[in-house]
Amino acid sequence: MIANDSISTDEVRDIYRKRAKRYDFTANLYYLIGFREWAYRRRAAAALALRPGATVVEIGCGTGLNFPLLQKAVGPTGRIIGVDLTDAMLQQARQRVIEQGWTNVELALSDAALFVFPDGVDGILSTFALTLAPEYDQVIQRGSEALAAGGRWVILDFKLPDTWLAKLAPPLAFLTAPFGVRLEMASRHPWESIARYLPRFWLTELYGGFAYIAVGEQETEEHVVRVPDLPHR
Ligand SMILES: C[S@@+](CC[C@H](N)C(=O)[O-])C[C@H]1O[C@@H](n2cnc3c(N)ncnc32)[C@H](O)[C@@H]1O
């Protein structure tokens, strides 16, 4: 069945409560249809250009599948803040954090629409999550305002291609429907919000345009070179 009716935030939460325990397994099944999920996750994490000691927020972090990539980037002196709507998904993330012995991860149970970003974060990541939030535009705006100079917002998510391939979307909708992704969400364009709120912007289309990585970068601090006053003659 093609799922193209709207879905509320409560319904999204219910879906992920049911999926939480098997989420990691089912998410990896996308490999079976040739979706290079991990290559794309690595590209998205690398696009954050994080340095050791950096603070990064992940919106819709789910079970924390990206945390190993973020840990590698920020190191033990860095800080990772995972935000998610669904208690059961965060419970899986908490288990991962305990098993790995990470002491620099904070988990926040919150709708992204209500989350207050700490000031001066170095990076914000969201993979396969932000399009599920009807208020994605405000979330991106507030995140952009919280970014430190040179900080980056990176989104990896699904979208419809701009080509004839879009015709394949209705028959393929069953692939994403179990994750709460509906065809009507294709009208949500988070990459346009990234382009709107941040001065530098890049978009890379993946998988025939069915997925993308959007990167926005906050203004970098200008290094003003002062010319010394010349003596009057
Ligand atoms: C497909 S999973 C992605 C999880 C993780 N980012 C990943 O790539 O594996 C979507 C996640 O987004 C979360 N989510 C959906 N709507 C949200 C919202 N409005 N605020 C915060 N999290 C949300 C869900 O609870 C779920 O954990």
The ligand as an SDF file (V2000), in Angstrom:
LIG
                    3D

 27 29  0  0  0  0  0  0  0  0999 V2000
   14.7990    6.7390   10.9400 C   0  0  0  0  0  0  0  0  0  0  0  0
   15.1850    7.1060   12.6170 S   0  0  0  0  0  0  0  0  0  0  0  0
   16.8430    7.7500   12.4240 C   0  0  0  0  0  0  0  0  0  0  0  0
   17.6830    7.5380   13.6390 C   0  0  0  0  0  0  0  0  0  0  0  0
   19.1510    7.9070   13.4450 C   0  0  0  0  0  0  0  0  0  0  0  0
   19.3150    9.3010   13.1130 N   0  0  0  0  0  0  0  0  0  0  0  0
   19.7660    7.0710   12.3650 C   0  0  0  0  0  0  0  0  0  0  0  0
   20.2120    7.6180   11.3550 O   0  0  0  0  0  0  0  0  0  0  0  0
   19.8170    5.8480   12.5380 O   0  0  0  0  0  0  0  0  0  0  0  0
   14.2700    8.5990   12.9510 C   0  0  0  0  0  0  0  0  0  0  0  0
   14.4050    9.0860   14.3720 C   0  0  0  0  0  0  0  0  0  0  0  0
   13.9180   10.4130   14.4200 O   0  0  0  0  0  0  0  0  0  0  0  0
   13.2120   10.5720   15.6390 C   0  0  0  0  0  0  0  0  0  0  0  0
   12.2790   11.6880   15.4630 N   0  0  0  0  0  0  0  0  0  0  0  0
   11.2180   11.7640   14.6480 C   0  0  0  0  0  0  0  0  0  0  0  0
   10.5910   12.9380   14.7650 N   0  0  0  0  0  0  0  0  0  0  0  0
   11.2860   13.6370   15.6860 C   0  0  0  0  0  0  0  0  0  0  0  0
   11.1400   14.9340   16.2680 C   0  0  0  0  0  0  0  0  0  0  0  0
   10.1240   15.7420   15.9170 N   0  0  0  0  0  0  0  0  0  0  0  0
   12.0450   15.3250   17.1910 N   0  0  0  0  0  0  0  0  0  0  0  0
   13.0670   14.5120   17.5650 C   0  0  0  0  0  0  0  0  0  0  0  0
   13.2550   13.2790   17.0530 N   0  0  0  0  0  0  0  0  0  0  0  0
   12.3800   12.8480   16.1330 C   0  0  0  0  0  0  0  0  0  0  0  0
   12.5270    9.2270   15.8470 C   0  0  0  0  0  0  0  0  0  0  0  0
   12.1430    9.0550   17.2000 O   0  0  0  0  0  0  0  0  0  0  0  0
   13.6190    8.2780   15.3980 C   0  0  0  0  0  0  0  0  0  0  0  0
   14.4490    7.8970   16.4510 O   0  0  0  0  0  0  0  0  0  0  0  0
  1  2  1  0
  2  3  1  0
  2 10  1  0
  3  4  1  0
  4  5  1  0
  5  6  1  0
  5  7  1  0
  7  8  2  0
  7  9  1  0
 10 11  1  0
 11 12  1  0
 11 26  1  0
 12 13  1  0
 13 14  1  0
 13 24  1  0
 14 15  1  0
 14 23  1  0
 15 16  2  0
 16 17  1  0
 17 18  1  0
 17 23  2  0
 18 19  1  0
 18 20  2  0
 20 21  1  0
 21 22  2  0
 22 23  1  0
 24 25  1  0
 24 26  1  0
 26 27  1  0
M  CHG  2   2   1   9  -1
M  END
$$$$
